[in-house]
Amino acid sequence: MNDATQTRRVDFVALLKESAVAALVAFGLTVVLVGMKTVDQPGGLGLEYRFGWVATAVVSVFIGRFLLALWRETRPVHKADDKPSRQQQMMTSGADFFRKFALYFGLFALGFAIVMPFLGEPFSTRYFIDVATYVTIYIMLGWGLNIVVGLAGLLDLGYVAFYAVGAYSYALLSTHLGWSFWVSLPLAGMLAASFGMMLGFPVLRLRGDYLAIVTLGFGEIIRIILLNWYELTGGPDGISGIPRPSFFGLPFSRRVPENGDTFHTFFGLDYSSMHRIIFLYYLILALALMTNWFTLRIRKLPIGRAWEALREDEIACRSLGINPTNTKLTAFSIGAMFGGFAGSFFATRQGFISPESFTFIESAVILAIVVLGGLGSQIGVVVASVVLIGGTELFRGLEEYRMLTFGALMVAIMVWKPRGLFAFRRPTVILEGKKVVGSMAGEGSG
């Protein structure tokens, strides 16, 4: 055993108790969700009991929890006052490798995303492009929330409210005033940013769990308003017939208007419904890349450095003369603006929106993407979105067990990488001697 490490005595009784508690929780969750299933029977519905599956889940959780706890208790512990061990040195070199890998992976992912619709089957199929568009929406939402949570360190559980404001802003402007998508898009972002400032003012003095509770309440307030203001929002019926965006005034319709052209006639192409699908994919890809570019640039400006200072220590931030009020408000408003942009695209892509699309579970999924990807990491948001959103689509065939698989993926990632997939984060600015050096991590993976 290395002198720099020390071992601990394993308390097997405590490990068994811990595993038993985990197994009891698994039993409580699976006895109804998995152990009972409604089936059609002559005369009505009946129950099908599958308690064997429940027993399998409980035993698996017990064994898995015991092995995980045993590994935790038996791994070497490094003394704080010793020199860095070989393992710690390997972790440092691994962090450098991980940052380089994130940079090259990001470039590869960008190139693949650009050429994907032209790679042939299965990448050029409508289903695959629709899933890619859906994933890219969550990538943009994750990058927007990353400004608030990852850079400024403000826990926001009501981000879906800004998503809803952007969607309903475009829907109302387009259906009532006849405004086009390109005119409504910046206005929807501005309205969402104003709602972000409205949320920021009441929570200036709140931190941690209290901040999370207030933002959660704000998201529910917006959803209830949309549900009950029937004259404006349509209530539970939602808004339908939302216009689709055009390509510089060229619609993607089959019928050619009088004294005009459509997309396929202008370019001399045969009509295909895939033209609009591919255009929408490239539109959300451009909006997401704009969000990423803006985030990478603004984090190098004084306001971005103020966000990082606020995230690390608000008291020290005040002592340096940074105004935390302005810093928090800018984080909320800018993050909300990109949520509004994504909401506008969601409305024009779906053609129909209702309050059921903006529930708390959406905020939870977006926050899970940011946390699992690594707070402050841009490339981490991409990977987490592909894993959580795209992975859920891969397991669609599991029917009611799909969400259980979704939860299992989240648990596995947090056990393997508790700080996120790309948790190697350095500040934007590093002091080396008397020189100020920009961090490469801020330009790439964050």
C-alpha positions as CSV (number, residue, x, y, z in Angstrom):
1,M,0.0,0.0,0.0
2,N,1.3,3.4,-0.9
3,D,2.3,5.6,2.1
4,A,0.2,8.4,0.5
5,T,-3.0,6.4,1.0
6,Q,-4.8,4.9,3.9
7,T,-7.5,2.2,4.2
8,R,-10.6,2.2,6.2
9,R,-12.3,-0.6,8.2
10,V,-15.4,-1.8,6.4
11,D,-18.6,-2.0,8.4
12,F,-20.6,-4.7,6.6
13,V,-23.6,-4.2,8.9
14,A,-23.9,-0.6,7.8
15,L,-23.5,-1.6,4.2
16,L,-26.2,-4.2,4.5
17,K,-28.6,-1.6,6.1
18,E,-27.8,0.9,3.3
19,S,-28.5,-1.7,0.7
20,A,-31.7,-2.8,2.4
21,V,-33.0,0.8,2.4
22,A,-32.3,1.2,-1.3
23,A,-34.0,-2.1,-2.0
24,L,-37.1,-0.9,0.1
25,V,-37.2,2.2,-2.0
26,A,-37.0,0.2,-5.2
27,F,-39.9,-2.0,-3.9
28,G,-42.1,1.0,-3.3
29,L,-41.4,2.4,-6.7
30,T,-41.8,-0.8,-8.7
31,V,-44.7,-2.6,-6.9
32,V,-47.2,-0.4,-8.7
33,L,-45.3,0.8,-11.8
34,V,-44.0,-2.6,-12.7
35,G,-45.9,-5.2,-10.6
36,M,-49.3,-4.2,-11.8
37,K,-50.5,-3.6,-15.4
38,T,-54.0,-2.9,-16.7
39,V,-55.1,-5.2,-19.4
40,D,-58.3,-5.4,-21.5
41,Q,-60.7,-8.1,-20.4
42,P,-64.2,-9.1,-21.3
43,G,-66.4,-6.6,-19.5
44,G,-63.8,-4.0,-18.7
45,L,-60.3,-3.6,-17.5
46,G,-58.3,-6.0,-15.3
47,L,-55.0,-6.2,-13.6
48,E,-52.1,-8.4,-14.5
49,Y,-49.7,-9.0,-11.7
50,R,-46.0,-9.3,-12.4
51,F,-44.4,-9.5,-8.9
52,G,-41.6,-11.6,-10.3
53,W,-40.3,-8.6,-12.1
54,V,-40.6,-6.6,-8.8
55,A,-38.5,-9.2,-7.0
56,T,-35.9,-9.1,-9.8
57,A,-35.7,-5.3,-9.5
58,V,-35.4,-5.3,-5.7
59,V,-32.7,-8.0,-5.7
60,S,-30.8,-6.1,-8.4
61,V,-30.9,-2.8,-6.5
62,F,-29.8,-4.5,-3.3
63,I,-26.8,-6.2,-4.9
64,G,-25.9,-3.2,-6.9
65,R,-26.1,-0.8,-3.9
66,F,-24.0,-3.2,-1.8
67,L,-21.3,-3.5,-4.4
68,L,-21.2,0.2,-5.0
69,A,-21.0,0.9,-1.2
70,L,-18.3,-1.7,-0.8
71,W,-16.2,-0.1,-3.6
72,R,-16.7,3.3,-2.0
73,E,-15.5,2.0,1.4
74,T,-12.5,0.0,0.2
75,R,-10.9,2.4,-2.3
76,P,-7.7,4.1,-1.2
77,V,-8.1,7.5,0.5
78,H,-5.3,10.1,-0.1
79,K,-4.0,12.2,2.8
80,A,-4.6,15.9,2.3
81,D,-1.1,16.9,3.4
82,D,0.8,14.5,1.1
83,K,2.3,15.3,-2.3
84,P,0.1,14.5,-5.2
85,S,0.0,10.7,-5.8
86,R,0.4,8.9,-9.1
87,Q,-3.3,8.5,-9.3
88,Q,-3.9,12.3,-8.8
89,Q,-1.3,13.0,-11.4
90,M,-3.0,10.7,-13.8
91,M,-6.3,12.4,-13.1
92,T,-4.7,15.8,-14.0
93,S,-3.4,14.5,-17.2
94,G,-6.7,12.8,-17.9
95,A,-8.4,16.2,-17.5
96,D,-6.1,17.7,-20.1
97,F,-6.9,14.8,-22.4
98,F,-10.6,15.1,-21.8
99,R,-10.5,18.8,-22.8
100,K,-8.7,18.0,-26.0
101,F,-11.2,15.2,-26.7
102,A,-14.1,17.6,-26.1
103,L,-12.7,20.1,-28.6
104,Y,-12.2,17.5,-31.3
105,F,-15.5,15.8,-30.5
106,G,-17.3,19.2,-30.8
107,L,-15.7,19.8,-34.3
108,F,-16.7,16.3,-35.4
109,A,-20.3,16.7,-34.1
110,L,-20.6,20.1,-35.8
111,G,-19.5,18.6,-39.2
112,F,-21.8,15.6,-38.8
113,A,-24.7,17.8,-37.9
114,I,-24.2,19.9,-41.1
115,V,-24.0,17.1,-43.6
116,M,-26.3,14.6,-41.8
117,P,-29.5,15.1,-44.0
118,F,-27.4,14.2,-47.1
119,L,-25.7,11.0,-45.8
120,G,-28.5,8.7,-47.0
121,E,-30.5,6.3,-44.9
122,P,-31.1,6.1,-42.0
123,F,-29.8,9.7,-41.4
124,S,-31.9,11.2,-44.3
125,T,-35.2,9.7,-43.2
126,R,-37.9,11.9,-41.8
127,Y,-38.0,10.1,-38.5
128,F,-34.2,10.6,-37.9
129,I,-34.3,14.3,-38.9
130,D,-37.3,14.9,-36.7
131,V,-35.5,13.3,-33.7
132,A,-32.4,15.3,-34.5
133,T,-34.5,18.5,-34.6
134,Y,-36.0,17.6,-31.3
135,V,-32.6,16.9,-29.7
136,T,-31.3,20.2,-31.1
137,I,-34.1,22.1,-29.4
138,Y,-33.1,20.7,-26.1
139,I,-29.4,21.5,-26.9
140,M,-30.4,25.2,-27.4
141,L,-32.5,25.2,-24.2
142,G,-29.6,23.6,-22.3
143,W,-27.2,26.2,-23.5
144,G,-29.6,28.9,-22.5
145,L,-30.1,27.5,-19.0
146,N,-26.4,26.9,-18.7
147,I,-25.9,30.7,-18.6
148,V,-28.1,30.9,-15.5
149,V,-27.1,27.6,-13.7
150,G,-23.6,26.8,-15.1
151,L,-22.1,30.3,-15.4
152,A,-23.9,32.3,-12.8
153,G,-24.6,29.5,-10.4
154,L,-28.3,30.3,-10.0
155,L,-30.5,27.2,-9.6
156,D,-33.6,27.7,-11.9
157,L,-36.4,25.2,-11.9
158,G,-38.8,27.3,-13.9
159,Y,-36.9,27.7,-17.1
160,V,-39.9,26.2,-19.1
161,A,-41.8,29.5,-18.3
162,F,-39.5,31.4,-20.8
163,Y,-39.9,28.6,-23.3
164,A,-43.7,29.0,-23.0
165,V,-43.5,32.8,-23.3
166,G,-41.5,32.6,-26.5
167,A,-43.9,30.0,-28.0
168,Y,-47.1,31.8,-27.1
169,S,-45.6,35.2,-28.2
170,Y,-44.9,34.0,-31.7
171,A,-48.2,32.1,-31.9
172,L,-50.2,35.2,-30.9
173,L,-48.3,37.6,-33.1
174,S,-48.6,35.3,-36.1
175,T,-52.2,34.3,-35.7
176,H,-53.7,37.7,-34.6
177,L,-51.4,40.2,-36.3
178,G,-50.2,38.1,-39.2
179,W,-46.5,38.7,-38.5
180,S,-44.0,36.4,-40.0
181,F,-41.6,34.2,-38.1
182,W,-38.6,36.3,-38.8
183,V,-40.3,39.5,-37.5
184,S,-41.8,37.7,-34.4
185,L,-38.6,35.9,-33.4
186,P,-36.7,38.8,-31.9
187,L,-39.8,40.2,-30.3
188,A,-40.5,36.8,-28.7
189,G,-36.9,36.7,-27.3
190,M,-37.3,40.2,-26.0
191,L,-40.6,39.3,-24.2
192,A,-39.0,36.3,-22.7
193,A,-36.0,38.4,-21.5
194,S,-38.4,40.8,-19.9
195,F,-40.1,37.9,-18.0
196,G,-36.6,36.8,-17.0
197,M,-36.0,40.2,-15.4
198,M,-39.5,40.0,-13.7
199,L,-38.3,36.7,-12.1
200,G,-34.9,38.1,-11.2
201,F,-36.1,41.0,-9.1
202,P,-38.0,39.0,-6.4
203,V,-35.2,36.5,-6.0
204,L,-32.2,38.9,-5.6
205,R,-31.8,37.9,-2.0
206,L,-32.4,34.2,-2.4
207,R,-29.9,31.4,-2.8
208,G,-29.8,27.7,-3.2
209,D,-33.0,25.8,-2.3
210,Y,-35.1,28.9,-1.7
211,L,-34.2,30.2,-5.1
212,A,-35.1,26.9,-6.7
213,I,-38.5,26.9,-5.0
214,V,-39.4,30.4,-6.1
215,T,-38.4,29.7,-9.7
216,L,-40.4,26.5,-9.6
217,G,-43.4,28.6,-8.5
218,F,-42.8,31.1,-11.3
219,G,-42.9,28.4,-13.9
220,E,-46.2,27.0,-12.5
221,I,-47.7,30.5,-12.4
222,I,-47.0,31.0,-16.1
223,R,-48.5,27.6,-16.9
224,I,-51.7,28.3,-14.9
225,I,-52.1,31.7,-16.5
226,L,-51.9,30.0,-20.0
227,L,-54.4,27.4,-18.9
228,N,-57.0,29.9,-17.5
229,W,-56.7,33.0,-19.7
230,Y,-59.0,31.4,-22.3
231,E,-59.7,34.6,-24.3
232,L,-56.0,35.2,-25.1
233,T,-54.3,31.8,-25.0
234,G,-57.2,29.4,-25.8
235,G,-56.8,27.8,-22.4
236,P,-56.5,24.0,-22.5
237,D,-57.5,24.0,-26.2
238,G,-54.3,25.8,-27.1
239,I,-53.5,27.7,-30.3
240,S,-53.6,25.9,-33.7
241,G,-52.9,27.0,-37.2
242,I,-49.6,28.6,-36.4
243,P,-47.9,29.6,-39.7
244,R,-44.7,27.9,-40.7
245,P,-41.6,29.9,-41.6
246,S,-40.7,30.5,-45.3
247,F,-37.3,30.5,-47.0
248,F,-36.8,34.2,-47.7
249,G,-40.5,34.5,-48.7
250,L,-40.7,31.2,-50.6
251,P,-43.3,28.8,-49.0
252,F,-42.8,25.1,-48.9
253,S,-46.3,24.3,-50.3
254,R,-47.2,22.1,-53.2
255,R,-49.6,24.6,-54.7
256,V,-47.9,27.4,-56.6
257,P,-49.5,30.9,-55.7
258,E,-50.5,33.2,-58.5
259,N,-47.7,35.6,-59.6
260,G,-45.3,33.9,-57.3
261,D,-43.0,30.9,-56.6
262,T,-42.6,28.2,-54.1
263,F,-39.4,26.7,-52.8
264,H,-39.3,23.8,-55.2
265,T,-40.4,25.8,-58.3
266,F,-37.9,28.6,-57.6
267,F,-35.0,26.1,-57.5
268,G,-36.3,23.8,-60.2
269,L,-36.9,20.8,-57.8
270,D,-39.6,18.2,-57.6
271,Y,-41.9,18.8,-54.7
272,S,-41.1,16.9,-51.5
273,S,-42.3,17.3,-48.0
274,M,-38.7,16.7,-46.8
275,H,-37.7,20.2,-48.0
276,R,-39.6,21.8,-45.1
277,I,-38.3,19.2,-42.6
278,I,-34.7,19.7,-43.6
279,F,-35.2,23.5,-43.5
280,L,-36.6,23.4,-40.0
281,Y,-33.6,21.2,-38.9
282,Y,-31.1,23.7,-40.3
283,L,-33.0,26.6,-38.8
284,I,-32.9,25.2,-35.2
285,L,-29.2,24.2,-35.8
286,A,-28.4,27.8,-36.8
287,L,-30.3,29.2,-33.7
288,A,-28.4,26.7,-31.4
289,L,-25.0,27.6,-32.9
290,M,-25.9,31.3,-32.5
291,T,-26.6,30.6,-28.8
292,N,-23.3,28.7,-28.4
293,W,-21.3,31.4,-30.1
294,F,-22.9,34.2,-28.0
295,T,-22.3,32.2,-24.8
296,L,-18.6,31.6,-25.6
297,R,-18.0,35.2,-26.4
298,I,-19.9,36.8,-23.5
299,R,-18.2,34.6,-20.9
300,K,-14.9,36.4,-21.8
301,L,-16.4,39.8,-21.3
302,P,-16.6,41.5,-17.9
303,I,-20.2,40.4,-17.4
304,G,-19.3,36.8,-18.1
305,R,-16.4,36.9,-15.6
306,A,-18.8,38.5,-13.1
307,W,-21.1,35.5,-13.6
308,E,-18.3,33.2,-12.8
309,A,-17.3,35.2,-9.7
310,L,-20.9,35.2,-8.5
311,R,-21.0,31.4,-9.0
312,E,-17.9,30.8,-6.9
313,D,-18.6,33.2,-4.0
314,E,-21.2,36.0,-3.8
315,I,-19.7,37.6,-0.7
316,A,-16.3,37.8,-2.4
317,C,-18.0,39.1,-5.5
318,R,-19.5,42.0,-3.5
319,S,-16.1,42.8,-1.9
320,L,-14.6,43.1,-5.4
321,G,-17.1,45.9,-6.3
322,I,-19.2,43.7,-8.6
323,N,-22.9,44.6,-8.4
324,P,-24.7,41.2,-7.8
325,T,-28.1,42.8,-8.7
326,N,-27.1,43.6,-12.2
327,T,-25.2,40.4,-12.6
328,K,-28.1,38.2,-11.6
329,L,-30.6,40.2,-13.7
330,T,-28.5,39.9,-16.8
331,A,-28.0,36.2,-16.3
332,F,-31.8,35.6,-15.9
333,S,-32.7,37.9,-18.8
334,I,-30.1,36.6,-21.3
335,G,-30.8,33.0,-20.4
336,A,-34.6,33.6,-20.8
337,M,-34.1,35.3,-24.2
338,F,-32.6,32.1,-25.7
339,G,-35.4,30.1,-24.1
340,G,-37.8,32.4,-25.9
341,F,-36.1,31.9,-29.2
342,A,-36.4,28.1,-28.8
343,G,-40.0,28.4,-27.8
344,S,-40.7,30.4,-31.0
345,F,-39.2,27.7,-33.1
346,F,-41.1,25.0,-31.2
347,A,-44.4,26.8,-32.0
348,T,-43.7,27.2,-35.7
349,R,-42.4,23.6,-36.0
350,Q,-45.4,22.0,-34.2
351,G,-48.1,24.3,-35.7
352,F,-50.0,23.9,-32.4
353,I,-49.2,24.6,-28.8
354,S,-51.0,24.1,-25.5
355,P,-50.1,24.4,-21.8
356,E,-49.5,20.7,-21.6
357,S,-46.3,21.2,-23.5
358,F,-44.8,23.4,-20.8
359,T,-45.1,21.4,-17.6
360,F,-42.5,21.1,-14.8
361,I,-41.1,17.9,-16.2
362,E,-39.7,20.0,-19.1
363,S,-37.8,22.2,-16.7
364,A,-36.5,19.1,-14.9
365,V,-35.3,17.5,-18.2
366,I,-33.5,20.7,-19.3
367,L,-31.9,21.1,-15.8
368,A,-30.9,17.4,-15.9
369,I,-29.2,18.0,-19.3
370,V,-27.1,20.9,-17.8
371,V,-26.2,19.0,-14.7
372,L,-25.4,15.7,-16.3
373,G,-23.4,17.4,-19.0
374,G,-21.3,19.3,-16.5
375,L,-22.1,22.8,-15.1
376,G,-20.7,25.4,-17.5
377,S,-19.7,22.9,-20.1
378,Q,-21.0,23.6,-23.6
379,I,-20.1,20.3,-25.2
380,G,-21.4,18.5,-22.1
381,V,-24.9,19.9,-22.9
382,V,-24.7,18.4,-26.4
383,V,-23.7,14.9,-25.2
384,A,-26.3,14.9,-22.4
385,S,-29.0,16.0,-24.8
386,V,-28.1,13.2,-27.2
387,V,-28.0,10.6,-24.4
388,L,-31.2,11.7,-22.5
389,I,-33.4,12.9,-25.4
390,G,-32.1,10.7,-28.2
391,G,-31.6,7.7,-25.9
392,T,-35.3,8.0,-24.8
393,E,-36.3,7.7,-28.4
394,L,-34.1,4.6,-28.9
395,F,-36.0,2.9,-26.0
396,R,-39.4,3.9,-27.3
397,G,-40.1,0.2,-27.9
398,L,-40.0,-0.5,-24.2
399,E,-43.4,1.3,-23.8
400,E,-44.1,2.0,-20.1
401,Y,-40.5,1.0,-19.1
402,R,-39.0,3.8,-21.2
403,M,-39.1,6.3,-18.4
404,L,-37.6,3.7,-16.0
405,T,-34.8,3.3,-18.5
406,F,-34.5,7.1,-18.7
407,G,-34.1,7.2,-14.9
408,A,-31.6,4.4,-14.9
409,L,-29.5,6.2,-17.4
410,M,-29.5,9.3,-15.2
411,V,-28.6,7.3,-12.1
412,A,-25.8,5.5,-13.9
413,I,-24.3,8.7,-15.2
414,M,-24.4,10.4,-11.8
415,V,-22.8,7.4,-10.2
416,W,-20.0,7.2,-12.8
417,K,-19.5,10.9,-13.2
418,P,-21.1,12.7,-10.2
419,R,-19.9,16.1,-11.4
420,G,-21.2,15.6,-15.0
421,L,-19.8,14.1,-18.1
422,F,-17.5,17.0,-18.9
423,A,-16.8,18.3,-15.4
424,F,-13.2,19.5,-16.1
425,R,-13.9,23.2,-16.0
426,R,-11.4,26.0,-15.6
427,P,-12.1,29.8,-15.2
428,T,-12.2,32.0,-18.3
429,V,-9.2,34.0,-17.0
430,I,-6.2,32.5,-15.2
431,L,-3.5,34.5,-13.4
432,E,0.0,33.2,-14.1
433,G,2.6,35.4,-12.4
434,K,1.9,38.9,-13.6
435,K,0.2,37.9,-16.8
436,V,-3.5,37.3,-17.4
437,V,-4.0,34.2,-19.6
438,G,-7.2,33.2,-21.2
439,S,-8.3,29.6,-20.5
440,M,-8.7,27.4,-23.6
441,A,-11.4,25.5,-21.7
442,G,-13.6,28.5,-21.8
443,E,-13.4,28.5,-25.6
444,G,-14.2,24.8,-26.0
445,S,-15.9,22.6,-23.6
446,G,-16.1,25.0,-20.8
